[in-house]
């Protein structure tokens, strides 16, 4: 069995054959974009809103938020019923389907006789989550959603665990955002 090898020749113009012409053309494009962006952001800094789309795709983050599509899969949240009770029935489907194994549920007996069980603990380790949305799709009672458009998902520690109260919106505290300063003496004791 013989293999057939074909050779393709590409016609390159004279301008492309001269290397320095292409280098100068690339530098020209870079300078044009730089000065257009500089003028745009300088006018914006002085309060003048330039007409049109704008020269830059840069968002000045804390002051200017990026527009997000409504179907964006953002931070998780647990929904509640009209009476304020959790909608989650601790069926463990979201924990089972999660490819990252970041959802941890501890089921317990519900005090309401109409409900069989509910989650005593519902934790999501957000640093392990890949935001695939499988947990929201697997939930049969629509208890978990990924529709909170929260941009601030950063933390100062590596243990960012969303608790049941935080996911329901009851507890607004974010302990992972506080800076924990460890002095040299504690660091030496830990080692």
ABEGO torsion letter per residue (X at the ends): XBBBBBBBBBBBBAAAABAAAAAAAAAAAAAAAAAAAAAAAAAAAAGBBBBEAEABABBBAAABBBBBBAABBBBBBBBBBAAGBBABAGAGAAAAABAAGABBBBBBBBABAABABBBABBBBBAAABAGAGAAAAABAAGABBBABBBABABBABABBBBBAAAAAGABABBAAABBBBBBAAAAAAAX
